[in-house]
Protein backbone atom coordinates (compact mmCIF):
# COMPACT_ATOMS: atom_id res chain seq x y z
CA UNK A 1 0.00 0.00 0.00
CA UNK A 2 1.32 3.43 -0.96
CA UNK A 3 1.71 6.19 1.62
CA UNK A 4 -0.89 8.36 -0.09
CA UNK A 5 -3.50 5.64 0.25
CA UNK A 6 -2.57 4.90 3.85
CA UNK A 7 -2.74 8.49 5.17
CA UNK A 8 -6.57 8.71 5.12
CA UNK A 9 -6.70 5.38 6.95
CA UNK A 10 -4.23 6.72 9.51
CA UNK A 11 -6.34 9.84 9.99
CA UNK A 12 -9.43 7.72 10.57
CA UNK A 13 -7.49 5.54 13.01
CA UNK A 14 -6.51 8.66 14.98
CA UNK A 15 -10.21 9.55 15.27
CA UNK A 16 -10.97 6.04 16.54
CA UNK A 17 -8.11 6.29 19.06
CA UNK A 18 -9.59 9.55 20.37
CA UNK A 19 -13.00 7.88 20.63
CA UNK A 20 -11.46 5.02 22.59
CA UNK A 21 -9.61 7.41 24.91
CA UNK A 22 -12.80 9.41 25.50
CA UNK A 23 -14.76 6.30 26.45
CA UNK A 24 -11.97 5.12 28.75
CA UNK A 25 -11.89 8.53 30.42
CA UNK A 26 -15.64 8.29 31.03
CA UNK A 27 -15.18 4.83 32.55
CA UNK A 28 -12.67 6.34 34.96
CA UNK A 29 -15.01 9.20 35.85
CA UNK A 30 -17.97 6.84 36.38
CA UNK A 31 -16.18 3.70 37.48
CA UNK A 32 -17.00 0.05 37.90
CA UNK A 33 -14.53 -0.76 40.64
CA UNK A 34 -12.39 -3.90 40.71
CA UNK A 35 -12.24 -4.87 44.38
CA UNK A 36 -8.97 -6.70 45.19
CA UNK A 37 -10.58 -8.23 48.28
CA UNK A 38 -12.80 -10.28 45.97
CA UNK A 39 -10.16 -11.39 43.47
CA UNK A 40 -7.13 -13.47 44.42
CA UNK A 41 -5.70 -13.14 40.92
CA UNK A 42 -5.23 -9.37 41.02
CA UNK A 43 -1.92 -7.82 42.01
CA UNK A 44 -3.49 -4.53 43.09
CA UNK A 45 -4.16 -3.55 46.69
CA UNK A 46 -6.78 -0.82 46.23
CA UNK A 47 -10.06 -0.76 44.27
CA UNK A 48 -9.41 0.35 40.68
CA UNK A 49 -11.85 1.11 37.84
CA UNK A 50 -12.31 -1.62 35.25
CA UNK A 51 -14.14 -1.89 31.95
CA UNK A 52 -11.68 0.28 30.04
CA UNK A 53 -11.82 -2.25 27.21
CA UNK A 54 -15.20 -0.76 26.31
CA UNK A 55 -13.27 2.00 24.55
CA UNK A 56 -11.53 -0.62 22.37
CA UNK A 57 -14.85 -2.30 21.59
CA UNK A 58 -16.61 0.91 20.58
CA UNK A 59 -13.67 2.09 18.47
CA UNK A 60 -13.66 -1.24 16.61
CA UNK A 61 -17.43 -1.29 16.11
CA UNK A 62 -17.44 2.34 14.93
CA UNK A 63 -14.72 1.52 12.44
CA UNK A 64 -16.64 -1.47 11.15
CA UNK A 65 -19.84 0.55 10.76
CA UNK A 66 -18.01 3.13 8.65
CA UNK A 67 -16.31 0.37 6.68
CA UNK A 68 -19.64 -1.30 5.99
CA UNK A 69 -21.01 1.91 4.53
CA UNK A 70 -18.00 3.01 2.50
CA UNK A 71 -15.71 0.13 1.49
CA UNK A 72 -16.49 -2.74 -0.85
CA UNK A 73 -12.94 -4.10 -0.92
CA UNK A 74 -13.10 -5.48 2.59
CA UNK A 75 -15.91 -7.95 1.80
CA UNK A 76 -17.71 -6.64 4.86
CA UNK A 77 -21.05 -7.57 3.27
CA UNK A 78 -20.05 -11.24 3.42
CA UNK A 79 -22.39 -12.98 5.91
CA UNK A 80 -19.39 -14.52 7.64
CA UNK A 81 -18.04 -11.13 8.61
CA UNK A 82 -21.41 -9.69 9.59
CA UNK A 83 -22.03 -12.72 11.77
CA UNK A 84 -18.59 -12.43 13.29
CA UNK A 85 -19.06 -8.77 14.16
CA UNK A 86 -22.45 -9.48 15.73
CA UNK A 87 -20.90 -12.36 17.70
CA UNK A 88 -18.08 -10.10 18.89
CA UNK A 89 -20.56 -7.46 20.06
CA UNK A 90 -22.51 -10.18 21.88
CA UNK A 91 -19.44 -11.51 23.68
CA UNK A 92 -18.44 -7.95 24.61
CA UNK A 93 -21.91 -7.34 26.06
CA UNK A 94 -21.80 -10.54 28.13
CA UNK A 95 -18.26 -9.72 29.28
CA UNK A 96 -19.35 -6.22 30.31
CA UNK A 97 -22.11 -7.77 32.40
CA UNK A 98 -19.48 -10.11 33.84
CA UNK A 99 -17.43 -7.08 34.89
CA UNK A 100 -20.53 -5.89 36.75
CA UNK A 101 -21.85 -9.20 38.11
CA UNK A 102 -18.75 -11.48 38.22
CA UNK A 103 -20.24 -14.55 36.51
CA UNK A 104 -19.07 -18.09 37.17
CA UNK A 105 -16.46 -19.42 34.75
CA UNK A 106 -18.91 -21.90 33.22
CA UNK A 107 -21.19 -18.99 32.24
CA UNK A 108 -18.27 -17.19 30.59
CA UNK A 109 -17.28 -20.37 28.76
CA UNK A 110 -20.82 -20.90 27.50
CA UNK A 111 -20.99 -17.31 26.22
CA UNK A 112 -17.65 -17.71 24.44
CA UNK A 113 -18.72 -20.99 22.84
CA UNK A 114 -22.04 -19.46 21.80
CA UNK A 115 -20.32 -16.49 20.16
CA UNK A 116 -17.90 -18.85 18.41
CA UNK A 117 -20.79 -20.94 17.10
CA UNK A 118 -22.51 -17.81 15.74
CA UNK A 119 -19.34 -16.90 13.82
CA UNK A 120 -19.00 -20.48 12.59
CA UNK A 121 -22.65 -20.66 11.55
CA UNK A 122 -22.03 -17.57 9.43
CA UNK A 123 -19.46 -19.55 7.48
CA UNK A 124 -16.19 -18.73 9.22
CA UNK A 125 -14.75 -22.21 9.70
CA UNK A 126 -11.33 -23.65 8.96
CA UNK A 127 -12.16 -26.37 6.45
CA UNK A 128 -8.66 -27.09 5.18
CA UNK A 129 -5.10 -26.20 5.97
CA UNK A 130 -2.10 -25.95 3.68
CA UNK A 131 0.57 -27.87 5.55
CA UNK A 132 4.16 -27.65 4.34
CA UNK A 133 5.72 -31.04 3.59
CA UNK A 134 2.19 -32.49 3.33
CA UNK A 135 0.11 -30.16 1.17
CA UNK A 136 -3.51 -29.10 1.46
CA UNK A 137 -5.39 -31.19 4.01
CA UNK A 138 -9.21 -31.26 4.13
CA UNK A 139 -10.16 -31.29 7.79
CA UNK A 140 -13.68 -32.65 7.41
CA UNK A 141 -15.57 -32.82 10.70
CA UNK A 142 -12.39 -31.88 12.54
CA UNK A 143 -12.59 -28.42 10.95
CA UNK A 144 -15.52 -27.08 13.03
CA UNK A 145 -14.12 -28.73 16.18
CA UNK A 146 -10.70 -27.17 15.60
CA UNK A 147 -12.28 -23.77 14.90
CA UNK A 148 -14.43 -23.89 18.05
CA UNK A 149 -11.50 -24.98 20.21
CA UNK A 150 -9.22 -22.29 18.77
CA UNK A 151 -11.67 -19.40 19.23
CA UNK A 152 -12.51 -20.35 22.83
CA UNK A 153 -8.86 -21.07 23.70
CA UNK A 154 -7.57 -17.81 22.23
CA UNK A 155 -10.34 -15.80 23.92
CA UNK A 156 -9.39 -17.25 27.29
CA UNK A 157 -5.63 -16.98 26.71
CA UNK A 158 -5.88 -13.21 26.28
CA UNK A 159 -8.35 -12.95 29.16
CA UNK A 160 -6.13 -14.92 31.55
CA UNK A 161 -3.06 -12.84 30.68
CA UNK A 162 -4.79 -9.56 31.55
CA UNK A 163 -3.58 -9.40 35.13
CA UNK A 164 -0.81 -6.80 35.07
CA UNK A 165 -0.66 -3.12 34.16
CA UNK A 166 0.20 -2.56 30.52
CA UNK A 167 1.02 -6.19 29.72
CA UNK A 168 -1.88 -7.21 27.48
CA UNK A 169 -2.58 -3.70 26.22
CA UNK A 170 1.04 -3.09 25.22
CA UNK A 171 1.75 -6.52 23.77
CA UNK A 172 -1.47 -6.67 21.77
CA UNK A 173 -0.85 -3.17 20.45
CA UNK A 174 2.37 -4.48 18.89
CA UNK A 175 0.64 -7.65 17.69
CA UNK A 176 -2.30 -5.83 16.06
CA UNK A 177 -0.06 -3.23 14.41
CA UNK A 178 2.12 -6.03 13.04
CA UNK A 179 -0.91 -7.94 11.76
CA UNK A 180 -2.16 -4.76 10.08
CA UNK A 181 1.17 -4.33 8.29
CA UNK A 182 1.34 -7.98 7.21
CA UNK A 183 -2.24 -7.98 5.93
CA UNK A 184 -1.66 -4.80 3.94
CA UNK A 185 1.36 -6.36 2.28
CA UNK A 186 -0.67 -9.43 1.34
CA UNK A 187 -3.74 -7.37 0.29
CA UNK A 188 -5.95 -9.10 2.86
CA UNK A 189 -8.08 -5.99 3.30
CA UNK A 190 -10.62 -7.15 5.86
CA UNK A 191 -7.87 -8.41 8.15
CA UNK A 192 -5.97 -5.16 7.53
CA UNK A 193 -8.97 -2.99 8.46
CA UNK A 194 -9.89 -5.04 11.53
CA UNK A 195 -6.30 -5.01 12.82
CA UNK A 196 -6.08 -1.25 12.19
CA UNK A 197 -9.24 -0.60 14.21
CA UNK A 198 -7.99 -2.78 17.08
CA UNK A 199 -4.67 -0.93 17.02
CA UNK A 200 -6.47 2.42 17.20
CA UNK A 201 -8.60 1.26 20.13
CA UNK A 202 -5.54 0.05 22.02
CA UNK A 203 -3.68 3.31 21.37
CA UNK A 204 -6.55 5.17 23.03
CA UNK A 205 -6.69 2.78 25.98
CA UNK A 206 -3.06 2.01 26.80
CA UNK A 207 -1.97 5.38 28.29
CA UNK A 208 -4.56 4.91 31.05
CA UNK A 209 -3.38 1.35 31.80
CA UNK A 210 0.36 1.92 32.13
CA UNK A 211 1.69 1.30 35.63
CA UNK A 212 0.30 2.50 37.97
CA UNK A 213 -2.90 1.84 36.07
CA UNK A 214 -5.80 4.23 36.31
CA UNK A 215 -8.14 1.62 34.85
CA UNK A 216 -8.17 -2.05 33.87
CA UNK A 217 -9.30 -3.51 30.57
CA UNK A 218 -11.78 -5.86 32.22
CA UNK A 219 -13.33 -8.90 30.59
CA UNK A 220 -15.15 -6.65 28.14
CA UNK A 221 -11.79 -5.78 26.60
CA UNK A 222 -9.74 -8.93 27.04
CA UNK A 223 -12.41 -11.40 25.91
CA UNK A 224 -13.34 -9.17 22.97
CA UNK A 225 -9.72 -8.83 21.84
CA UNK A 226 -9.06 -12.55 22.20
CA UNK A 227 -12.20 -13.39 20.24
CA UNK A 228 -11.52 -10.96 17.38
CA UNK A 229 -7.90 -12.06 17.03
CA UNK A 230 -8.98 -15.71 17.02
CA UNK A 231 -11.48 -14.98 14.26
CA UNK A 232 -8.87 -13.06 12.26
CA UNK A 233 -6.65 -16.15 12.40
CA UNK A 234 -9.50 -18.15 10.86
CA UNK A 235 -9.99 -15.41 8.27
CA UNK A 236 -6.31 -15.64 7.37
CA UNK A 237 -6.73 -19.35 6.69
CA UNK A 238 -10.06 -18.97 4.90
CA UNK A 239 -8.99 -16.77 2.01
CA UNK A 240 -6.40 -18.42 -0.18
CA UNK A 241 -6.12 -15.25 -2.29
CA UNK A 242 -4.84 -13.37 0.74
CA UNK A 243 -1.82 -15.70 0.95
CA UNK A 244 -1.96 -15.51 4.72
CA UNK A 245 -1.63 -18.50 7.01
CA UNK A 246 -3.55 -19.60 10.05
CA UNK A 247 -0.19 -19.60 11.87
CA UNK A 248 0.30 -15.82 11.68
CA UNK A 249 -1.96 -14.84 14.61
CA UNK A 250 -0.90 -17.74 16.88
CA UNK A 251 2.69 -16.76 16.17
CA UNK A 252 2.01 -13.16 17.22
CA UNK A 253 0.31 -14.40 20.41
CA UNK A 254 2.81 -17.19 21.10
CA UNK A 255 3.96 -15.90 24.52
CA UNK A 256 0.36 -15.52 25.72
CA UNK A 257 -0.61 -18.96 24.46
CA UNK A 258 2.49 -20.57 25.98
CA UNK A 259 1.98 -19.00 29.42
CA UNK A 260 -1.72 -19.90 29.47
CA UNK A 261 -1.21 -23.42 28.14
CA UNK A 262 1.67 -24.21 30.48
CA UNK A 263 -0.15 -22.81 33.51
CA UNK A 264 -3.35 -24.72 32.70
CA UNK A 265 -1.58 -28.05 32.19
CA UNK A 266 0.58 -27.56 35.29
CA UNK A 267 -2.42 -26.80 37.48
CA UNK A 268 -4.33 -29.82 36.18
CA UNK A 269 -1.28 -32.01 36.83
CA UNK A 270 -1.11 -30.63 40.39
CA UNK A 271 -4.76 -31.49 40.98
CA UNK A 272 -6.03 -27.90 41.01
CA UNK A 273 -9.27 -26.75 39.45
CA UNK A 274 -8.41 -24.65 36.36
CA UNK A 275 -11.25 -22.20 37.08
CA UNK A 276 -10.01 -21.39 40.60
CA UNK A 277 -8.52 -17.86 40.89
CA UNK A 278 -4.75 -17.86 41.31
CA UNK A 279 -1.57 -15.86 40.82
CA UNK A 280 0.66 -18.54 39.33
CA UNK A 281 0.93 -17.54 35.68
CA UNK A 282 4.56 -17.15 34.70
CA UNK A 283 4.22 -13.38 34.41
CA UNK A 284 2.63 -13.22 37.87
CA UNK A 285 5.32 -15.41 39.45
CA UNK A 286 7.98 -13.26 37.80
CA UNK A 287 6.49 -10.15 39.41
CA UNK A 288 6.02 -11.87 42.77
CA UNK A 289 9.66 -13.00 42.66
CA UNK A 290 10.86 -9.40 42.58
CA UNK A 291 10.73 -8.21 38.98
CA UNK A 292 8.95 -4.89 38.63
CA UNK A 293 5.65 -4.54 36.78
CA UNK A 294 7.40 -2.29 34.26
CA UNK A 295 10.06 -4.90 33.59
CA UNK A 296 7.67 -7.84 33.21
CA UNK A 297 5.44 -5.85 30.83
CA UNK A 298 8.52 -4.74 28.86
CA UNK A 299 9.76 -8.34 28.62
CA UNK A 300 6.43 -9.42 27.18
CA UNK A 301 6.54 -6.50 24.79
CA UNK A 302 9.95 -7.78 23.71
CA UNK A 303 8.50 -11.24 23.18
CA UNK A 304 5.84 -9.86 20.85
CA UNK A 305 8.35 -7.73 18.95
CA UNK A 306 10.45 -10.84 18.35
CA UNK A 307 7.39 -12.85 17.34
CA UNK A 308 6.24 -10.01 15.08
CA UNK A 309 9.58 -10.10 13.28
CA UNK A 310 9.07 -13.80 12.60
CA UNK A 311 5.48 -13.18 11.51
CA UNK A 312 6.62 -10.49 9.09
CA UNK A 313 9.14 -12.91 7.60
CA UNK A 314 6.71 -15.84 7.54
CA UNK A 315 4.96 -15.10 4.19
CA UNK A 316 8.36 -14.90 2.48
CA UNK A 317 9.77 -18.16 3.81
CA UNK A 318 10.12 -21.25 1.70
CA UNK A 319 7.33 -23.73 2.33
CA UNK A 320 9.66 -26.27 3.93
CA UNK A 321 10.85 -23.68 6.45
CA UNK A 322 7.45 -22.41 7.57
CA UNK A 323 6.76 -25.11 10.20
CA UNK A 324 10.13 -24.34 11.77
CA UNK A 325 9.13 -20.73 12.48
CA UNK A 326 7.61 -21.79 15.82
CA UNK A 327 10.94 -23.12 17.13
CA UNK A 328 12.62 -19.76 17.94
CA UNK A 329 9.70 -18.41 20.03
CA UNK A 330 9.35 -21.81 21.71
CA UNK A 331 13.02 -21.70 22.67
CA UNK A 332 12.57 -18.17 24.05
CA UNK A 333 9.56 -19.21 26.14
CA UNK A 334 11.34 -22.28 27.49
CA UNK A 335 14.24 -20.02 28.52
CA UNK A 336 11.76 -17.63 30.18
CA UNK A 337 10.16 -20.59 32.00
CA UNK A 338 13.55 -21.73 33.27
CA UNK A 339 14.40 -18.20 34.44
CA UNK A 340 11.10 -17.77 36.27
CA UNK A 341 11.39 -21.24 37.83
CA UNK A 342 14.85 -20.31 39.10
CA UNK A 343 13.52 -17.13 40.69
CA UNK A 344 10.55 -18.98 42.21
CA UNK A 345 12.87 -21.53 43.79
CA UNK A 346 15.28 -18.84 45.02
CA UNK A 347 12.49 -16.80 46.62
CA UNK A 348 10.75 -19.85 48.11
CA UNK A 349 7.48 -19.19 46.28
CA UNK A 350 4.85 -21.86 45.71
CA UNK A 351 3.53 -22.89 42.32
CA UNK A 352 0.16 -23.59 43.91
CA UNK A 353 -2.70 -21.11 44.21
CA UNK A 354 -2.72 -19.47 47.60
HELIX and SHEET records of a PDB file:
HELIX    1   1 UNK A    3  UNK A   29  1                                  27    
HELIX    2   2 UNK A   36  UNK A   38  5                                   3    
HELIX    3   3 UNK A   53  UNK A   70  1                                  18    
HELIX    4   4 UNK A   79  UNK A  101  1                                  23    
HELIX    5   5 UNK A  105  UNK A  121  1                                  17    
HELIX    6   6 UNK A  141  UNK A  161  1                                  21    
HELIX    7   7 UNK A  167  UNK A  185  1                                  19    
HELIX    8   8 UNK A  189  UNK A  206  1                                  18    
HELIX    9   9 UNK A  218  UNK A  238  1                                  21    
HELIX   10  10 UNK A  240  UNK A  242  5                                   3    
HELIX   11  11 UNK A  247  UNK A  252  1                                   6    
HELIX   12  12 UNK A  254  UNK A  269  1                                  16    
HELIX   13  13 UNK A  282  UNK A  288  1                                   7    
HELIX   14  14 UNK A  293  UNK A  314  1                                  22    
HELIX   15  15 UNK A  319  UNK A  322  1                                   4    
HELIX   16  16 UNK A  325  UNK A  347  1                                  23    
SHEET    1   A 2 UNK A  32  UNK A  34  0                                        
SHEET    2   A 2 UNK A  48  UNK A  50 -1                                        
SHEET    1   B 2 UNK A 128  UNK A 131  0                                        
SHEET    2   B 2 UNK A 135  UNK A 138 -1                                        
END                                                                             
